[in-house]
Every structure is written in C-alpha cells, then in structure tokens.
C-alpha cells in the first residue's frame, strides 16, 4: 500500500503552487479561464497516510458535482468562484478558493508601420497581462494591461502575417483563449486619398476616404486656407470620416489625410487636399443667385445642381439661375470638381422663386356662342404661371362685374344671350401673387337678320372684339332647315350681307358668322345662330279671258306661290255666290259655273294656305273676267 501512495504523490511534488487554508493540501491552479482543470498535487502537506486507499478523503469540488473519494483532478467548465474542500477522516476538512473567469479573447489593434514593422496595442483590460505571439518563431512578448500594453515588432519580410494575443492574470493558469488577427507588413505606407467631401448640415462635414487596413491616419483641417493644418481626428480601419461643430455657412475648410507611422510616431505621407464650399443662395426678382467661396487650387470647374440635375458647369462663382418659375421652390448644390477626380459637395440650399413683374394681359380670347351660352377660350403668356383666372362681364354700357373664376384657360357663361349685349374681361393672378394687367374686352359676335319685301335676306353683325390684332375676315355660313351647309360667304372685314338668292325648295335658312383672327393659332370666333323663314308669297293676275281665243295662260285664273304645303281657293260673284273651290294650286277657274260661262265682271277670291313651316295664312283679292268681242 505504501508503494501505491508514492505513485500518487510523487509526480505532483514538483508542481505544487497553491496551499489550502489549513495548510493540509496544495493544488497546481487556483485561478484561470474556463474550462480550468485543477489538480490536487499533495494532500498530506502536514499529515501522512491521508487520502489513500486505507484512509480515503471526500473531495467536494464546490460546483455541484457529486462528492468523490480520492479523485485528485477536476475541470471547472463554467465561470464562477468555487470552494474546493477535502474532508479528512480523522482531522476534519480543509479548503481553498478557486476562481474561474470567462474565457474572453482580448481586443487589440494592429498598426502597420514602415519597414515591415507593426505595433500592437491591446485595448482590452479584463486581464492583468497579455501575451503577444507574432507567429514568426520569435519569442512571445508579455505586456501589462493599460497604457503600457503596447509592443513594436519587425517582421523579416513583407506580406500577410497573423498575430495572436491572449490574456493572463497574475498567479493564474495560462489557459485563456487567444484572439488572432491578420495584417499585411509593408515596406512603405501607401498614400491615402480623400475621394469625396459633403457638407451635410450647417455644422457637419462628411468625407469618403480611400485608406488601407491597420494604418493609423490623421485627418487635418485648415480654416479658410489650404496650408495651416492642425489635427481634426484620427482615422483607423474606416473609409469615412465625419466632423461636427463646424461652421461651413461662414467658412470654408480644407482637409488632408496623413498616413501615420505609429512605430516612429511620425506622419510619412499625405493625401490630396480637398476643401468645402461656403455656398449661399439669394432669391431675387426673376433670378436665383448662387455664390460660393472655396480655395481654387486643383479645381477644374464647378457643377451647379438644381433638384438633382446639373444645369451649369461654371469655372468660378457666381451663377444666376433665371430659368425659373415664380412660386416654385428650387434646391441647389455646388460641386467642386478636382483634376484628380475628387469632388466637394456643398450644403444644399433651397428657396422659393419670386417675381414682381406684372403679368401680361389676356389679349387673345375667342368667344363661341352656342345653345348652352358662350364659351370663352384664351391663350396664355407662357412666361407666367396663373393660379386662378377671374372672369368679368358687363351688359350693354354697364360696368364689369366678376361672374366666375377658373384654373384653366376656358370658361362658359350659361346665362349669355344676344339681347344682353354682353362683353367680357379675363384677368388672372400668377403663382407669385401678382395680378395681370386688364385684358382686352371680349364682345361675342351678335348676328341679326331681316327679310325685305322681295323675300331677300339682310344680315348684319357686331364686329368681333377680343383679339389683339383683330379680325382678318368673316365667313357667313348658310344652312338649310336640315342642317346641311348651303353656301359660305366671305365678307372680308365687312359686317353686313345681302342674300337675295332664290330657292323654291327651302323656306327656312340658318345663318351663323365665324371670324378668323389675324394672328395664327387662334380658333374661330362664332356668333349666335339666327333662323330666317321666308314668306309664302302669292301671285295672281288681275284679269283673265276664258274665251278660247288664247293665249292659253290667260284662259284660266290661277294663284301662284312658293313654300305652300296646303292650299284652298274659293271664288265668289258679286252677289257672294260661291262659284268655284280648288285645293290644288295647279287647278284654276275656267270662268264657268255648273258648265255655264259667267258674264264679264269682277269676281272675288279667298285663298287659305299653310306654308312649309306649318304657318297658316289667308289671302284675298279680285280678278276681272273679260271676253273678246
């Protein structure tokens, strides 16, 4: 049994490090990262024969695992503080505290320097010390936590390298997990580049950078110049930078980016210089004026951007935008274009365009009279943007009063009538709140007509008013009762027409006058339509000779007429006796009554008729019957 005891304790004698509270046993580790394996290296520091097969001990590891006898090694898998207790049979228990911490790989930064050199800076503070392994067969390096956790190292060659760092506490096991990062060792630090600068607010400027990994950069700033630089911020493992608490509306700022050698504590190479633009927008009458200030070095030209579109590329400030519409809000940015391809974009400035110009009058209005009233349409000066049109009307020689408003270039007055002698005015208010000058009076064509005693038509109309350069000619269109166009008369600039054309088939005619403007692009002005109904005229001889002596046309008494739909004629002698009745214009009286010739003398007739329009008339007269001797 003694041989067995020696075999258990002898291998651990050389590794004893930590003694229990009562001094009865020792362990090899009392602190470390999870998982931490602890071995009881000697259980008989002040006793003999304990914790053997003859006198076994109970090992209570304190992490909830079952109590075991004479088990000398245990692994703690979870972080925590545990009490390891050995219960001896004759002398009672003894114990020691075990600390197991989370196994955290430490955070650290690698900085690339010139000459294939690197600097490792451990930012982690969870451990008492840190061990750096450069994985190039060089000895591991241990540094304390805090500001001194820094180490420089030179690789034998350039290229990709792996560096590992693990943490270790004092009097603790070296079993904590390491963190490994890659780095490229460089003979010379490359030159950085500032690709784009953007003024994003009245206090902030952002930049897009072309940088390399693991190099410390110094972003430097100069105010209103490009030579007196000072450190603004450091940049590490980032392709963007943002600076606040600036005043880009009052100053311009120039920037450069320096590659900094952390090992030598010096800047080795600088980027291009790029400057912000102090940009201002002034809203003036019919012009949005842009001006800016920046350092001109390296700038090819400037791009003026309006609402997302480049509208000009001047080589210097200022720029006046006159292609604007009042009342419209425009947003501008100015971009400095450098010869090296970099760009500096100003703060966006927005403003609503204004104009105090009095809008031009509405001087070309076309009036078309129809069954529903009069429709007015007009042309608009494209230099102005109306918000609302106001329509005014007067009757005869009265005053103008507003009768409506519209947002489009048309208006219909349903109350129009020719007898009212209406005239109109169109004014408008533009997007800038300016009211137009008064326009021309618009007086629709008023057409009137009458019949002469010979059934000819007399037409007259008022001259059209509403076009700035007047009327070139008038066209009178003549339609039959069915609406078919019969004839068109071009009267030039005359406002009368005499139409004596004979038409035995058509009693009803419709007339309308259309005016053509002197200026092109204007539609025809149209008058009211009038209807002329010609009279159903009756013609008859004053005497006839029914004696078979000729001529034949004088042998029979007939009534002649036009536009007659129904007809009846009665003839009476001087005593009022009815001698003859006919309902046909073609059937006349032959001078007989009941087959007997009537004596010479004067006879009366009465003709009742209905014309083609349905109107009824009665005509009477007398005729002399003669016979040759």
C-alpha positions in Angstrom: 0.0 0.0 0.0 2.9 2.4 0.7 4.1 1.9 -2.9 0.7 2.9 -4.2 0.8 6.1 -2.1 4.1 7.1 -3.5 2.9 6.6 -7.1 0.1 9.1 -6.5 2.0 11.9 -4.9 5.4 11.8 -6.3 4.5 13.1 -9.8 2.9 16.2 -8.4 5.7 17.3 -6.0 7.4 19.5 -8.4 4.3 21.3 -9.5 2.8 22.3 -6.1 2.0 26.0 -6.1 -1.1 26.9 -4.0 -1.7 25.7 -0.4 -5.1 25.3 1.2 -6.3 27.5 4.1 -5.4 24.9 6.8 -2.1 24.1 5.0 -3.0 20.4 4.6 -3.1 20.2 0.8 -1.8 22.0 -2.3 -3.1 22.4 -5.9 -1.5 23.4 -9.2 -4.0 26.1 -10.2 -6.4 28.3 -8.2 -7.3 30.8 -10.9 -7.8 30.7 -14.7 -10.2 30.8 -17.6 -13.0 28.4 -18.2 -12.5 25.5 -18.7 -10.0 25.3 -15.8 -8.5 21.9 -14.8 -7.3 21.8 -11.2 -5.2 19.0 -9.8 -4.6 18.3 -6.1 -0.8 17.7 -6.2 -0.4 16.8 -2.5 -3.0 16.1 0.1 -0.5 15.3 3.0 1.5 18.5 3.5 1.3 18.2 7.3 -0.1 14.7 7.6 0.7 11.3 6.3 -1.4 8.4 5.1 -4.5 10.6 4.5 -6.5 10.4 1.2 -5.2 7.0 0.5 -6.9 3.7 -0.1 -6.7 3.0 3.7 -7.9 6.4 4.7 -9.9 7.9 1.8 -10.9 11.6 1.7 -14.1 13.1 0.3 -13.3 15.7 -2.4 -16.1 18.4 -2.6 -15.3 20.5 -5.7 -17.9 23.1 -5.0 -19.5 23.3 -8.5 -22.4 20.9 -7.8 -20.7 17.8 -9.0 -21.2 14.7 -6.7 -18.7 14.3 -3.8 -15.9 11.9 -4.8 -13.3 10.0 -2.8 -9.6 10.3 -3.7 -10.3 12.0 -7.0 -7.4 14.4 -7.4 -8.2 16.2 -10.8 -11.3 18.2 -11.7 -12.3 20.5 -14.6 -14.5 23.6 -13.9 -16.4 24.3 -17.1 -18.3 27.4 -16.1 -17.1 30.8 -14.8 -17.5 31.4 -11.1 -16.0 31.3 -7.7 -15.9 27.9 -6.1 -14.7 26.4 -2.8 -12.7 23.1 -3.1 -13.0 21.2 0.2 -11.2 18.0 1.3 -12.8 16.1 4.1 -10.2 14.1 6.0 -11.4 11.2 8.1 -9.6 11.9 11.4 -8.7 15.6 11.3 -11.7 17.2 9.6 -12.0 19.4 6.5 -9.7 21.9 4.8 -10.4 24.1 1.8 -9.2 26.6 -0.8 -11.0 29.0 -3.1 -11.0 28.5 -6.9 -11.7 31.4 -9.3 -12.8 30.6 -12.9 -13.3 33.6 -15.1 -15.0 33.9 -18.5 -12.7 32.9 -21.3 -12.6 36.0 -23.4 -10.3 36.6 -26.3 -8.8 40.1 -25.8 -9.4 43.0 -28.1 -6.3 44.6 -29.7 -5.4 46.8 -32.6 -2.5 46.3 -35.1 -0.9 49.4 -36.7 1.1 48.9 -39.8 4.3 50.9 -39.9 7.1 51.4 -42.5 9.9 48.9 -42.8 7.7 45.8 -42.3 7.1 46.9 -38.8 3.9 46.7 -36.8 2.7 48.0 -33.5 0.3 46.0 -31.3 -1.9 48.0 -28.9 -4.0 45.9 -26.5 -7.3 47.7 -25.8 -8.7 45.0 -23.6 -8.4 45.5 -19.8 -10.0 42.3 -18.5 -6.7 40.6 -17.7 -3.7 41.6 -15.7 -1.3 41.0 -18.6 -1.3 40.0 -22.2 0.9 37.7 -24.2 1.6 38.5 -27.8 2.7 35.9 -30.3 3.8 37.1 -33.7 3.8 33.6 -35.1 7.1 34.1 -36.8 9.2 31.9 -34.4 10.2 35.0 -32.3 9.7 34.7 -28.5 6.3 35.6 -27.1 6.1 39.0 -25.6 4.2 39.8 -22.4 2.8 43.3 -21.7 0.8 44.7 -18.7 -2.7 46.0 -19.1 -3.4 49.7 -19.5 -1.3 52.3 -21.4 1.8 50.1 -21.5 0.1 47.3 -23.4 2.0 48.3 -26.5 4.7 46.4 -28.4 6.5 47.1 -31.7 7.7 44.2 -33.9 9.6 44.0 -37.1 8.9 41.1 -39.5 11.7 39.7 -41.6 9.7 40.2 -44.8 6.6 41.9 -46.0 3.2 40.3 -46.7 0.3 38.8 -44.8 1.0 38.0 -41.1 -1.0 36.6 -38.2 -0.7 38.0 -34.7 -2.2 36.3 -31.7 -2.9 37.9 -28.2 -4.2 36.1 -25.1 -4.8 37.3 -21.6 -3.3 36.1 -18.4 -3.9 37.0 -14.8 -1.2 37.0 -12.0 -1.0 33.7 -10.3 -3.4 32.2 -12.8 -3.2 29.5 -15.4 -2.1 30.4 -18.9 -5.1 28.7 -20.4 -7.1 31.7 -21.8 -8.3 31.9 -25.4 -6.3 33.9 -27.8 -7.5 36.4 -30.5 -5.8 36.2 -33.9 -5.8 39.0 -36.4 -4.2 39.3 -39.9 -2.1 42.2 -41.0 0.0 43.0 -44.1 3.5 44.0 -43.4 4.6 46.9 -45.7 7.9 48.3 -46.6 6.3 51.8 -47.2 2.9 53.1 -46.1 0.8 53.9 -49.2 -0.6 57.4 -49.9 -4.2 57.8 -48.8 -6.9 59.7 -50.9 -9.9 61.8 -50.0 -12.5 60.9 -52.6 -15.5 63.0 -51.7 -16.4 65.7 -49.2 -20.0 66.5 -48.4 -21.4 69.4 -46.3 -24.4 67.6 -44.8 -25.6 70.3 -42.4 -24.8 73.7 -41.0 -22.4 72.1 -38.6 -21.2 68.8 -40.1 -18.9 67.7 -43.0 -18.6 64.1 -44.0 -15.8 62.6 -46.2 -15.3 59.4 -48.1 -11.7 58.1 -47.8 -9.5 55.7 -49.6 -7.5 54.0 -46.9 -5.8 50.7 -46.1 -6.4 48.4 -43.2 -4.4 48.7 -40.0 -2.9 52.1 -40.7 -3.4 55.0 -38.4 -4.4 58.2 -40.2 -4.5 61.8 -39.1 -7.3 63.9 -40.7 -6.1 67.5 -40.6 -8.1 70.7 -41.1 -7.3 74.3 -42.2 -9.9 77.1 -41.9 -10.2 79.5 -44.9 -6.8 78.4 -46.3 -5.1 75.2 -47.6 -1.8 75.4 -45.7 -2.2 75.9 -42.0 -3.4 72.4 -40.9 -4.0 71.0 -37.5 -5.2 67.6 -36.3 -9.0 67.2 -36.5 -9.4 63.5 -35.7 -7.7 60.2 -36.2 -9.0 57.5 -38.6 -8.3 53.8 -38.2 -9.9 51.0 -40.2 -12.5 53.3 -41.7 -13.3 54.7 -45.1 -15.4 57.5 -43.8 -14.9 60.5 -41.5 -17.4 62.9 -40.0 -16.6 66.2 -38.3 -19.1 68.3 -36.3 -19.2 71.6 -34.6 -18.0 73.3 -37.8 -19.5 76.4 -39.4 -19.5 75.7 -43.2 -22.0 78.5 -43.8 -19.4 81.0 -42.5 -16.1 79.4 -43.6 -14.6 77.0 -46.0 -12.5 74.2 -44.6 -9.6 72.3 -46.3 -8.6 68.8 -45.4 -5.8 66.4 -45.9 -5.3 62.9 -44.6 -1.9 61.7 -43.4 -0.7 58.1 -43.1 0.9 58.0 -39.6 3.7 55.6 -38.6 2.8 54.6 -35.1 6.2 52.9 -34.6 8.1 56.0 -35.5 5.4 58.4 -34.2 5.5 60.5 -37.4 3.4 61.2 -40.5 5.0 59.7 -43.5 2.8 60.7 -46.5 -0.2 63.0 -47.1 -3.3 62.7 -49.4 -4.7 65.2 -51.8 -6.1 68.4 -50.3 -9.9 69.0 -50.7 -11.9 72.0 -49.5 -15.5 72.6 -48.6 -17.5 75.3 -50.3 -19.1 78.2 -48.4 -22.3 78.3 -50.5 -25.0 81.0 -50.4 -28.4 81.3 -52.2 -30.0 84.7 -52.7 -33.6 84.9 -54.0 -34.1 88.0 -56.2 -36.7 89.1 -58.7 -36.8 86.6 -61.5 -33.4 85.3 -60.5 -32.0 82.8 -58.0 -28.4 84.0 -57.4 -25.8 81.4 -56.3 -22.4 82.4 -54.9 -19.7 80.4 -53.2 -16.2 80.7 -51.7 -13.5 78.0 -51.5 -9.8 77.6 -52.2 -9.4 77.3 -56.0 -6.3 75.1 -56.0 -6.8 71.9 -58.1 -10.4 72.7 -59.1 -11.3 72.2 -62.8 -14.8 73.6 -62.6 -18.0 73.6 -60.6 -21.2 71.8 -61.2 -24.4 73.6 -60.3 -27.1 71.1 -59.4 -30.7 72.0 -59.2 -33.3 69.5 -57.9 -31.0 66.6 -58.7 -29.9 67.7 -62.2 -26.8 69.5 -63.3 -27.8 72.8 -65.0 -24.4 74.5 -65.4 -20.6 74.0 -65.0 -19.1 77.4 -64.4 -15.4 77.8 -63.7 -16.0 80.3 -60.9 -18.6 81.9 -58.7 -21.3 83.3 -59.1 -24.1 81.8 -61.1 -27.5 83.3 -61.7 -30.4 80.9 -62.5 -33.0 82.8 -64.5 -34.8 79.7 -65.9 -37.2 79.7 -63.0 -41.0 79.9 -62.4 -42.1 82.2 -59.6 -43.7 80.4 -56.6 -41.7 77.3 -57.3 -39.2 76.1 -54.7 -35.8 75.1 -56.1 -32.9 73.3 -54.2 -29.3 73.8 -55.2 -25.9 72.4 -54.5 -22.5 73.3 -55.9 -19.9 70.6 -56.5 -16.2 71.4 -56.8 -14.7 69.1 -59.4 -10.9 68.5 -58.9 -8.5 67.4 -61.6 -7.7 64.3 -59.6 -11.3 63.1 -59.7 -12.3 64.0 -56.2 -15.4 66.1 -55.5 -16.5 68.5 -52.8 -20.3 68.9 -52.5 -21.7 71.9 -50.8 -24.6 72.1 -48.4 -28.0 72.1 -50.2 -29.8 75.5 -50.2 -33.5 75.8 -51.1 -35.6 78.9 -51.9 -38.9 79.8 -53.5 -38.5 81.9 -56.7 -40.2 85.3 -56.7 -41.2 87.8 -59.3 -42.7 91.2 -59.0 -43.4 91.5 -62.7 -46.9 92.4 -63.7 -48.3 89.5 -65.8 -49.2 90.3 -69.3 -52.8 90.9 -70.1 -55.1 88.2 -71.6 -55.4 89.7 -75.0 -56.4 86.9 -77.3 -59.8 85.4 -76.2 -62.1 83.5 -78.5 -65.8 83.6 -77.9 -68.0 80.8 -79.4 -71.8 81.3 -78.9 -73.8 78.1 -78.7 -77.0 76.7 -77.4 -75.6 76.5 -73.9 -74.4 80.1 -73.8 -71.0 81.4 -74.8 -67.7 79.5 -74.4 -64.6 81.6 -73.9 -61.1 80.2 -74.5 -57.8 82.1 -74.4 -54.1 81.9 -74.9 -51.7 82.4 -72.0 -48.3 84.1 -72.0 -46.0 81.1 -71.1 -43.7 83.4 -69.2 -46.3 83.5 -66.3 -47.9 80.7 -64.3 -51.5 81.6 -63.4 -53.0 80.3 -60.2 -56.6 81.4 -61.0 -58.4 83.4 -63.7 -61.2 85.8 -62.9 -64.0 86.3 -65.5 -65.8 89.6 -65.6 -69.0 90.6 -67.6 -70.9 93.7 -68.4 -74.2 94.2 -70.2 -74.5 97.0 -72.7 -72.8 100.1 -71.5 -72.8 98.9 -67.8 -69.9 98.2 -65.6 -67.9 95.0 -65.4 -68.6 92.6 -62.5 -67.0 89.3 -61.7 -69.1 86.3 -62.6 -66.7 83.4 -62.0 -63.2 82.0 -61.7 -61.4 79.1 -63.2 -57.9 77.5 -63.1 -58.0 76.5 -66.8 -57.9 78.6 -70.0 -61.7 78.3 -70.7 -65.0 79.4 -69.2 -68.6 79.0 -70.2 -71.3 81.6 -69.4 -74.6 79.8 -69.5 -76.5 83.0 -69.0 -75.3 84.6 -72.2 -78.0 85.9 -74.5 -77.6 88.1 -77.6 -80.1 90.7 -76.3 -78.0 91.3 -73.2 -75.1 92.7 -75.4 -72.6 91.0 -73.0 -68.9 91.7 -73.1 -66.2 90.0 -71.0 -62.8 90.6 -69.4 -60.3 87.9 -68.3 -57.7 88.7 -65.6 -55.6 86.4 -63.6 -53.3 86.1 -60.5 -50.0 84.3 -61.0 -48.1 82.0 -58.7 -46.2 84.9 -57.2 -49.4 86.7 -56.3 -49.2 89.3 -59.0 -52.4 90.4 -60.8 -52.3 90.8 -64.5 -52.9 94.0 -66.4 -56.6 94.3 -67.6 -57.1 92.4 -70.8 -59.0 93.3 -74.0 -62.8 93.5 -73.9 -64.2 90.4 -75.4 -67.5 91.0 -77.2 -69.0 88.0 -79.0 -70.4 88.5 -82.4 -74.1 89.4 -82.3 -75.9 88.4 -85.5 -79.2 89.9 -86.6 -81.2 89.4 -89.9 -84.4 90.5 -91.6 -86.4 89.9 -94.8 -87.1 92.5 -97.5 -90.4 92.8 -99.2 -88.9 90.8 -102.0 -88.1 87.9 -99.6 -84.3 88.7 -99.7 -82.2 88.4 -96.5 -80.4 91.3 -94.9 -77.7 90.2 -92.3 -75.7 92.5 -90.0 -73.5 91.7 -87.0 -71.3 93.4 -84.5 -67.6 93.4 -85.1 -65.7 90.8 -83.0 -63.6 92.2 -80.2 -61.2 90.0 -78.2 -58.1 89.6 -80.3 -55.1 91.9 -80.0 -54.5 92.2 -83.8 -58.1 91.9 -84.8 -60.1 90.0 -87.4 -58.8 89.1 -90.8 -62.2 88.2 -92.3 -65.7 87.0 -91.6 -67.3 83.9 -93.0 -71.1 83.7 -93.1 -72.3 80.1 -93.2 -75.8 79.4 -94.6 -77.6 76.1 -93.7 -80.9 74.7 -94.7 -83.5 73.5 -92.2 -81.9 70.1 -92.0 -78.5 71.5 -91.1 -76.8 70.9 -94.4 -74.4 73.6 -95.5 -75.8 75.5 -98.4 -73.3 78.3 -99.0 -70.4 80.2 -97.4 -69.9 83.9 -97.9 -66.6 85.6 -97.3 -67.3 89.2 -96.5 -63.8 90.2 -95.7 -64.0 92.7 -92.8 -67.5 93.9 -93.7 -70.2 93.2 -91.1 -73.2 93.1 -93.5 -74.5 90.7 -96.1 -77.4 90.9 -98.5 -78.6 87.4 -99.7 -81.2 87.6 -102.4 -80.7 84.0 -103.7 -84.0 82.3 -104.8 -84.6 78.8 -103.6 -88.1 77.4 -104.2 -87.5 74.3 -102.2 -86.2 75.7 -99.0 -88.2 78.2 -97.0 -86.1 78.0 -93.8 -82.4 79.0 -93.6 -80.0 79.2 -90.7 -77.1 81.7 -90.6 -74.0 81.9 -88.4 -71.0 84.2 -88.7 -67.5 83.0 -88.0 -64.5 85.3 -87.6 -60.9 84.4 -88.4 -58.1 86.1 -86.4 -55.3 88.0 -88.0 -52.8 86.1 -85.7 -52.3 82.4 -86.2 -53.0 79.8 -83.6 -56.4 81.2 -82.6 -59.6 79.3 -83.2 -62.6 80.9 -84.9 -65.0 83.1 -83.0 -68.6 82.1 -83.7 -71.8 84.2 -83.5 -75.2 83.3 -82.4 -77.3 81.4 -85.0 -80.4 83.0 -86.5 -83.2 81.4 -88.4 -84.8 83.2 -91.4 -88.2 81.9 -92.6 -89.1 83.3 -96.0 -92.7 84.3 -96.5 -95.0 82.1 -98.7 -95.7 84.8 -101.4 -98.9 84.5 -103.6 -99.0 85.9 -107.1 -102.2 86.2 -109.3 -103.3 88.0 -112.4 -105.7 90.9 -112.1 -107.7 89.7 -115.2 -108.2 86.7 -117.4 -110.0 85.9 -120.7 -111.6 82.4 -120.7 -112.9 82.7 -124.4 -110.7 80.1 -126.1 -109.1 82.9 -128.0 -105.7 82.5 -126.3 -103.1 82.8 -125.1 -103.6 79.6 -123.1 -102.0 81.0 -119.9 -104.8 83.6 -119.8 -107.7 81.2 -120.3 -107.7 80.0 -116.6 -107.4 82.0 -113.4 -104.7 80.5 -111.1 -102.9 81.6 -108.0 -99.1 81.1 -107.9 -96.9 80.8 -104.8 -93.9 79.3 -103.0 -93.4 77.3 -99.8 -97.1 76.2 -99.8 -97.8 72.9 -98.2 -101.7 73.0 -98.2 -104.0 75.3 -100.3 -107.6 76.1 -100.8 -109.1 78.8 -103.1 -112.8 80.0 -103.3 -114.2 82.3 -106.0 -117.4 84.4 -105.5 -119.5 86.5 -107.8 -120.6 90.0 -106.8 -123.6 88.6 -105.0 -121.4 86.4 -102.8 -122.4 83.3 -104.5 -119.7 80.6 -104.3 -118.8 79.7 -107.9 -115.6 77.6 -107.6 -113.4 75.7 -105.0 -110.0 74.2 -105.5 -107.4 72.7 -103.1 -104.7 72.4 -105.8 -102.5 75.3 -107.0 -102.4 73.7 -110.4 -106.2 73.7 -110.7 -107.6 77.1 -111.7 -111.1 78.6 -112.6 -112.1 78.5 -116.2 -114.8 81.2 -115.8 -117.8 78.8 -115.7 -120.3 77.8 -113.1 -122.0 74.5 -113.5 -120.8 74.3 -117.0 -122.2 77.8 -117.9 -120.0 80.7 -118.9 -120.1 83.5 -116.5 -120.5 87.1 -117.6 -117.8 89.6 -117.7 -117.2 91.4 -114.5 -115.2 91.4 -111.3 -115.1 88.3 -109.1 -113.7 88.0 -105.6 -111.4 85.1 -104.3 -110.2 84.0 -100.9 -107.1 81.7 -100.6 -106.3 79.8 -97.4 -102.8 78.2 -97.2 -100.3 76.6 -94.9 -96.6 77.0 -95.5 -93.8 74.5 -95.2 -93.2 75.5 -91.6 -96.9 74.9 -90.6 -97.9 78.5 -90.5 -101.4 79.3 -91.9 -102.3 82.4 -93.9 -105.4 83.8 -95.7 -105.1 86.0 -98.8 -108.0 87.7 -100.7 -108.3 89.6 -103.9 -110.3 90.2 -107.0 -110.0 89.3 -110.7 -111.7 90.7 -113.8 -113.2 88.2 -116.2 -113.1 89.5 -119.8 -114.2 88.1 -123.1 -113.1 89.2 -126.5 -115.7 90.7 -128.8 
